[in-house]
Amino acid sequence: MQRIPVVVFNNIQLTTAVAGATSPVPDATTLLTISAATINNTTPGAVTMDAYIVPSGGTAGAANQVISALSIPAAGAAPTILAGLIGQTVPAGGTLQLKASAATSLTPFVSGYRTTL
């Protein structure tokens, strides 16, 4: 078994599309464990965000939503820690998907470990 540190999202502006930022796990023998996750709002008003851990072949929806309508304060506030993601495992072949309520307003930083089984 091999465990490698990895940056999942860095300096990506989220869009209103569910798959605005998708982090694929490379193959069916690799898991992604999230160890740190923050998000920053670059606009003058609060924006909400959702997060999904989607199994291989699945789509983002209520069944795999791990964060729902989390309000991210306006620019100038400290980045928001995404506690609902920390410690989560993205299954082999699955994806972590983030969505913002307003386009190009939120910038996430997510890191973790890829573990090869």
NUKOLZA-325694 format. One record per residue: residue number from 1; x, y, z of N, C-alpha, C, O in turn. Coordinates in Angstrom, 2 decimals, padded with zeros to 5 digits, always signed. Example, Ala and Ser with C-alpha at 12.3 -4.5 7.8 and 13.67 -1.06 7.14 Angstrom:
2
> 1	+013.19	-005.69	+007.80	+012.30	-004.50	+007.80	+013.20	-003.30	+007.80	+014.24	-003.32	+008.46 $
> 2	+012.85	-002.25	+007.08	+013.67	-001.06	+007.14	+012.90	+000.03	+007.87	+013.41	+001.14	+008.04 $
***
This chain:
117
> 1	+000.85	-001.17	+000.00	+000.00	+000.00	+000.00	+000.89	+001.23	+000.00	+001.90	+001.28	+000.71 $
> 2	+000.52	+002.23	-000.80	+001.28	+003.47	-000.90	+000.36	+004.65	-000.61	-000.77	+004.68	-001.09 $
> 3	+000.83	+005.64	+000.19	+000.05	+006.81	+000.56	+000.82	+008.06	+000.13	+001.92	+008.31	+000.63 $
> 4	+000.24	+008.84	-000.79	+000.93	+009.98	-001.38	+000.13	+011.26	-001.12	-001.06	+011.30	-001.42 $
> 5	+000.77	+012.32	-000.56	+000.07	+013.59	-000.39	-000.31	+014.18	-001.75	+000.44	+014.05	-002.72 $
> 6	-001.46	+014.83	-001.82	-001.92	+015.39	-003.09	-002.78	+016.63	-002.84	-003.54	+016.69	-001.87 $
> 7	-002.66	+017.61	-003.73	-003.56	+018.77	-003.72	-004.71	+018.42	-004.65	-004.49	+018.07	-005.82 $
> 8	-005.94	+018.50	-004.14	-007.11	+018.13	-004.92	-007.64	+019.34	-005.69	-007.86	+019.25	-006.90 $
> 9	-007.85	+020.46	-005.01	-008.27	+021.71	-005.64	-007.34	+022.82	-005.16	-007.03	+022.90	-003.98 $
> 10	-006.92	+023.67	-006.08	-006.09	+024.80	-005.72	-006.34	+025.92	-006.71	-006.08	+025.77	-007.91 $
> 11	-006.85	+027.05	-006.22	-007.04	+028.24	-007.04	-007.94	+028.01	-008.24	-007.63	+028.46	-009.35 $
> 12	-009.05	+027.31	-008.03	-010.04	+027.08	-009.08	-011.27	+027.92	-008.73	-011.75	+027.83	-007.60 $
> 13	-011.77	+028.72	-009.64	-013.01	+029.46	-009.41	-014.18	+028.53	-009.71	-014.33	+028.03	-010.82 $
> 14	-015.02	+028.30	-008.69	-016.17	+027.42	-008.89	-017.21	+028.12	-009.75	-017.32	+029.34	-009.76 $
> 15	-017.98	+027.31	-010.46	-019.09	+027.83	-011.26	-020.40	+027.36	-010.64	-020.39	+026.65	-009.63 $
> 16	-021.50	+027.74	-011.23	-022.80	+027.32	-010.72	-023.11	+025.87	-011.12	-024.06	+025.29	-010.59 $
> 17	-022.35	+025.30	-012.03	-022.57	+023.91	-012.44	-022.12	+022.95	-011.34	-021.11	+023.21	-010.67 $
> 18	-022.85	+021.87	-011.15	-022.51	+020.89	-010.11	-021.10	+020.37	-010.27	-020.38	+020.21	-009.28 $
> 19	-020.69	+020.12	-011.48	-019.35	+019.59	-011.73	-018.36	+020.72	-012.02	-017.40	+020.52	-012.77 $
> 20	-018.59	+021.89	-011.45	-017.70	+023.02	-011.69	-016.27	+022.72	-011.34	-015.36	+023.25	-011.97 $
> 21	-016.04	+021.89	-010.35	-014.70	+021.46	-010.00	-014.81	+019.99	-009.61	-015.44	+019.65	-008.60 $
> 22	-014.21	+019.13	-010.38	-014.29	+017.70	-010.15	-012.89	+017.14	-010.01	-012.01	+017.42	-010.83 $
> 23	-012.68	+016.35	-008.98	-011.38	+015.74	-008.77	-011.50	+014.24	-008.95	-011.94	+013.55	-008.03 $
> 24	-011.12	+013.71	-010.11	-011.25	+012.28	-010.30	-010.17	+011.50	-009.56	-009.02	+011.93	-009.49 $
> 25	-010.55	+010.38	-009.04	-009.59	+009.44	-008.48	-009.10	+008.62	-009.67	-009.92	+008.18	-010.47 $
> 26	-007.79	+008.42	-009.82	-007.26	+007.89	-011.07	-007.74	+006.51	-011.51	-007.89	+006.28	-012.71 $
> 27	-007.98	+005.59	-010.58	-008.42	+004.27	-011.01	-009.14	+003.56	-009.87	-009.28	+004.10	-008.78 $
> 28	-009.60	+002.36	-010.14	-010.42	+001.63	-009.17	-009.64	+001.06	-007.99	-010.24	+000.47	-007.10 $
> 29	-008.32	+001.23	-007.97	-007.53	+000.72	-006.84	-006.99	+001.85	-005.96	-006.13	+001.61	-005.12 $
> 30	-007.48	+003.07	-006.16	-006.97	+004.22	-005.42	-008.10	+004.93	-004.69	-009.15	+005.20	-005.26 $
> 31	-007.87	+005.23	-003.40	-008.81	+006.00	-002.60	-008.23	+007.37	-002.34	-007.01	+007.54	-002.31 $
> 32	-009.10	+008.37	-002.17	-008.68	+009.72	-001.83	-009.26	+010.06	-000.47	-010.48	+010.04	-000.30 $
> 33	-008.40	+010.38	+000.50	-008.84	+010.80	+001.83	-008.53	+012.28	+001.98	-007.39	+012.70	+001.78 $
> 34	-009.54	+013.06	+002.34	-009.37	+014.51	+002.46	-008.86	+014.84	+003.86	-009.44	+014.43	+004.86 $
> 35	-007.75	+015.59	+003.91	-007.17	+015.94	+005.21	-007.32	+017.41	+005.56	-007.27	+017.78	+006.73 $
> 36	-007.51	+018.27	+004.56	-007.69	+019.70	+004.80	-008.57	+020.27	+003.70	-008.44	+019.88	+002.54 $
> 37	-009.46	+021.20	+004.06	-010.35	+021.80	+003.06	-010.80	+023.18	+003.54	-011.40	+023.32	+004.60 $
> 38	-010.50	+024.20	+002.74	-010.96	+025.56	+003.02	-011.52	+026.15	+001.74	-011.27	+025.66	+000.64 $
> 39	-012.30	+027.23	+001.91	-012.85	+027.92	+000.74	-012.88	+029.42	+001.05	-013.14	+029.82	+002.18 $
> 40	-012.60	+030.22	+000.04	-012.55	+031.67	+000.21	-013.51	+032.32	-000.79	-013.59	+031.91	-001.94 $
> 41	-014.23	+033.33	-000.31	-015.15	+034.09	-001.16	-014.43	+035.34	-001.65	-013.86	+036.07	-000.84 $
> 42	-014.45	+035.58	-002.95	-013.76	+036.74	-003.52	-014.73	+037.86	-003.90	-014.32	+038.82	-004.56 $
> 43	-015.99	+037.75	-003.49	-017.00	+038.75	-003.85	-017.48	+039.52	-002.62	-017.21	+039.10	-001.49 $
> 44	-018.17	+040.65	-002.82	-018.59	+041.47	-001.68	-019.81	+040.94	-000.92	-020.19	+041.54	+000.09 $
> 45	-020.43	+039.87	-001.37	-021.61	+039.33	-000.68	-021.42	+037.86	-000.35	-020.61	+037.18	-000.96 $
> 46	-022.18	+037.38	+000.62	-022.11	+035.96	+000.99	-022.59	+035.09	-000.17	-023.47	+035.49	-000.93 $
> 47	-022.00	+033.91	-000.29	-022.33	+032.94	-001.34	-022.46	+031.58	-000.67	-021.72	+031.29	+000.27 $
> 48	-023.37	+030.74	-001.15	-023.48	+029.40	-000.59	-022.77	+028.39	-001.49	-022.56	+028.63	-002.68 $
> 49	-022.42	+027.26	-000.87	-021.78	+026.20	-001.65	-022.29	+024.84	-001.19	-022.75	+024.68	-000.06 $
> 50	-022.19	+023.87	-002.09	-022.55	+022.48	-001.83	-021.34	+021.60	-002.18	-020.51	+021.98	-003.00 $
> 51	-021.25	+020.45	-001.54	-020.20	+019.48	-001.86	-020.81	+018.09	-001.95	-021.73	+017.75	-001.21 $
> 52	-020.28	+017.30	-002.86	-020.78	+015.95	-003.12	-019.60	+014.99	-003.22	-018.56	+015.33	-003.80 $
> 53	-019.75	+013.81	-002.67	-018.80	+012.72	-002.90	-019.55	+011.69	-003.71	-020.42	+010.98	-003.20 $
> 54	-019.21	+011.64	-004.99	-019.98	+010.88	-005.97	-019.28	+009.57	-006.31	-018.11	+009.59	-006.70 $
> 55	-019.96	+008.44	-006.16	-019.34	+007.16	-006.51	-019.11	+007.04	-008.02	-019.71	+007.78	-008.81 $
> 56	-018.25	+006.13	-008.40	-017.95	+005.89	-009.81	-019.24	+005.68	-010.60	-020.08	+004.86	-010.23 $
> 57	-019.39	+006.42	-011.69	-020.55	+006.27	-012.55	-021.79	+007.00	-012.05	-022.83	+006.98	-012.72 $
> 58	-021.71	+007.64	-010.88	-022.86	+008.32	-010.30	-022.93	+009.78	-010.71	-022.06	+010.29	-011.42 $
> 59	-023.98	+010.46	-010.25	-024.13	+011.89	-010.48	-024.37	+012.58	-009.14	-024.88	+011.97	-008.21 $
> 60	-024.00	+013.84	-009.06	-024.17	+014.62	-007.84	-025.66	+014.79	-007.55	-026.43	+015.15	-008.44 $
> 61	-026.05	+014.54	-006.31	-027.45	+014.69	-005.91	-027.59	+014.53	-004.41	-026.60	+014.37	-003.70 $
> 62	-028.82	+014.58	-003.94	-029.10	+014.52	-002.50	-028.52	+013.29	-001.82	-028.12	+013.35	-000.66 $
> 63	-028.45	+012.17	-002.53	-027.98	+010.92	-001.94	-026.50	+010.95	-001.59	-026.05	+010.19	-000.74 $
> 64	-025.72	+011.81	-002.25	-024.28	+011.84	-001.98	-023.78	+013.24	-001.62	-022.60	+013.54	-001.75 $
> 65	-024.70	+014.09	-001.17	-024.34	+015.45	-000.76	-023.82	+015.43	+000.67	-024.48	+014.90	+001.57 $
> 66	-022.62	+016.00	+000.89	-022.04	+016.03	+002.23	-022.04	+017.43	+002.84	-021.90	+017.57	+004.06 $
> 67	-022.19	+018.46	+002.03	-022.36	+019.83	+002.49	-023.49	+020.45	+001.68	-023.49	+020.37	+000.45 $
> 68	-024.45	+021.08	+002.36	-025.60	+021.66	+001.68	-025.77	+023.13	+002.06	-025.93	+023.47	+003.23 $
> 69	-025.74	+023.99	+001.05	-026.02	+025.43	+001.20	-025.24	+026.07	+002.35	-025.79	+026.86	+003.12 $
> 70	-023.96	+025.75	+002.45	-023.10	+026.37	+003.46	-022.81	+027.81	+003.05	-022.32	+028.05	+001.95 $
> 71	-023.11	+028.77	+003.92	-022.89	+030.17	+003.62	-021.43	+030.54	+003.84	-020.87	+030.34	+004.92 $
> 72	-020.82	+031.09	+002.80	-019.42	+031.52	+002.86	-019.42	+033.05	+002.92	-019.93	+033.69	+002.01 $
> 73	-018.85	+033.65	+003.99	-018.90	+035.11	+004.16	-018.21	+035.86	+003.03	-017.39	+035.31	+002.30 $
> 74	-018.56	+037.14	+002.90	-018.01	+038.01	+001.86	-016.49	+038.12	+001.96	-015.89	+037.79	+002.98 $
> 75	-015.90	+038.58	+000.87	-014.45	+038.79	+000.80	-013.98	+039.61	+001.99	-014.68	+040.51	+002.46 $
> 76	-012.79	+039.30	+002.47	-012.23	+040.01	+003.61	-012.29	+039.18	+004.88	-011.54	+039.44	+005.82 $
> 77	-013.17	+038.20	+004.91	-013.26	+037.30	+006.07	-012.18	+036.22	+005.92	-011.66	+036.00	+004.83 $
> 78	-011.87	+035.57	+007.01	-010.92	+034.45	+006.96	-011.53	+033.33	+006.12	-012.76	+033.19	+006.09 $
> 79	-010.71	+032.54	+005.43	-011.26	+031.41	+004.68	-012.09	+030.50	+005.60	-011.81	+030.36	+006.79 $
> 80	-013.12	+029.90	+005.02	-014.02	+029.01	+005.77	-013.47	+027.59	+005.71	-013.17	+027.08	+004.63 $
> 81	-013.34	+026.96	+006.87	-012.91	+025.55	+006.92	-014.12	+024.68	+006.59	-015.19	+024.85	+007.17 $
> 82	-013.94	+023.76	+005.67	-015.01	+022.85	+005.26	-014.93	+021.57	+006.09	-014.47	+020.53	+005.62 $
> 83	-015.38	+021.68	+007.34	-015.28	+020.56	+008.28	-016.00	+019.32	+007.79	-015.60	+018.20	+008.13 $
> 84	-017.05	+019.49	+007.01	-017.80	+018.34	+006.49	-017.03	+017.49	+005.50	-017.43	+016.37	+005.20 $
> 85	-015.92	+018.01	+004.98	-015.10	+017.24	+004.04	-013.92	+016.55	+004.71	-013.47	+015.50	+004.25 $
> 86	-013.42	+017.13	+005.79	-012.20	+016.62	+006.41	-012.45	+015.22	+006.97	-013.38	+015.00	+007.74 $
> 87	-011.60	+014.28	+006.57	-011.72	+012.90	+007.00	-012.56	+012.04	+006.06	-012.60	+010.82	+006.21 $
> 88	-013.24	+012.66	+005.10	-014.06	+011.89	+004.16	-013.16	+011.14	+003.18	-012.05	+011.58	+002.87 $
> 89	-013.65	+010.01	+002.70	-012.92	+009.22	+001.71	-013.74	+009.17	+000.42	-014.91	+008.81	+000.42 $
> 90	-013.10	+009.55	-000.67	-013.72	+009.44	-001.99	-013.45	+008.01	-002.46	-012.29	+007.60	-002.55 $
> 91	-014.50	+007.25	-002.78	-014.29	+005.85	-003.16	-013.52	+005.71	-004.47	-013.47	+006.64	-005.28 $
> 92	-012.94	+004.55	-004.65	-012.19	+004.27	-005.88	-013.05	+004.59	-007.09	-014.18	+004.12	-007.19 $
> 93	-012.52	+005.39	-008.00	-013.24	+005.76	-009.21	-014.26	+006.87	-009.01	-014.89	+007.30	-009.97 $
> 94	-014.45	+007.33	-007.78	-015.42	+008.38	-007.48	-014.83	+009.77	-007.64	-013.66	+009.92	-007.99 $
> 95	-015.66	+010.79	-007.38	-015.19	+012.17	-007.51	-015.67	+013.02	-006.34	-016.69	+012.72	-005.71 $
> 96	-014.93	+014.05	-006.06	-015.35	+015.11	-005.14	-015.80	+016.26	-006.02	-015.03	+016.74	-006.86 $
> 97	-017.05	+016.71	-005.85	-017.58	+017.79	-006.68	-018.06	+018.92	-005.79	-018.73	+018.70	-004.78 $
> 98	-017.72	+020.16	-006.18	-018.10	+021.35	-005.44	-018.93	+022.25	-006.34	-018.71	+022.30	-007.55 $
> 99	-019.88	+022.96	-005.74	-020.75	+023.85	-006.51	-020.97	+025.14	-005.73	-021.20	+025.10	-004.52 $
> 100	-020.90	+026.28	-006.41	-021.16	+027.59	-005.80	-022.49	+028.12	-006.30	-022.90	+027.82	-007.42 $
> 101	-023.17	+028.93	-005.46	-024.45	+029.51	-005.87	-024.27	+030.67	-006.84	-025.24	+031.08	-007.49 $
> 102	-023.08	+031.21	-006.95	-022.78	+032.29	-007.88	-021.46	+031.99	-008.58	-020.47	+031.64	-007.94 $
> 103	-021.46	+032.13	-009.89	-020.27	+031.79	-010.68	-019.06	+032.65	-010.30	-019.20	+033.82	-009.94 $
> 104	-017.90	+032.06	-010.39	-016.59	+032.69	-010.17	-016.53	+033.51	-008.88	-015.99	+034.62	-008.87 $
> 105	-017.07	+032.97	-007.81	-017.07	+033.69	-006.53	-016.29	+032.98	-005.44	-015.80	+033.63	-004.51 $
> 106	-016.17	+031.68	-005.52	-015.51	+030.90	-004.46	-014.27	+030.20	-004.99	-014.25	+029.69	-006.11 $
> 107	-013.23	+030.19	-004.16	-011.98	+029.52	-004.50	-011.65	+028.51	-003.41	-011.33	+028.89	-002.28 $
> 108	-011.74	+027.22	-003.72	-011.44	+026.19	-002.71	-009.96	+025.79	-002.71	-009.26	+025.94	-003.71 $
> 109	-009.52	+025.30	-001.57	-008.22	+024.62	-001.47	-008.47	+023.35	-000.68	-008.83	+023.39	+000.49 $
> 110	-008.28	+022.21	-001.34	-008.52	+020.91	-000.72	-007.30	+020.04	-000.94	-006.80	+019.95	-002.06 $
> 111	-006.82	+019.41	+000.12	-005.69	+018.50	-000.01	-005.97	+017.23	+000.77	-006.88	+017.17	+001.60 $
> 112	-005.16	+016.23	+000.49	-005.36	+014.96	+001.17	-004.32	+013.95	+000.75	-003.19	+014.30	+000.42 $
> 113	-004.72	+012.70	+000.78	-003.81	+011.60	+000.46	-004.46	+010.63	-000.51	-005.63	+010.27	-000.35 $
> 114	-003.71	+010.20	-001.50	-004.15	+009.11	-002.37	-003.51	+007.84	-001.82	-002.29	+007.78	-001.62 $
> 115	-004.33	+006.84	-001.59	-003.84	+005.57	-001.09	-004.11	+004.50	-002.14	-005.25	+004.28	-002.55 $
> 116	-003.05	+003.83	-002.59	-003.18	+002.76	-003.55	-003.34	+001.45	-002.80	-002.52	+001.09	-001.95 $
> 117	-004.40	+000.73	-003.12	-004.69	-000.53	-002.43	-003.81	-001.65	-002.93	-003.93	-002.78	-002.45 $
***
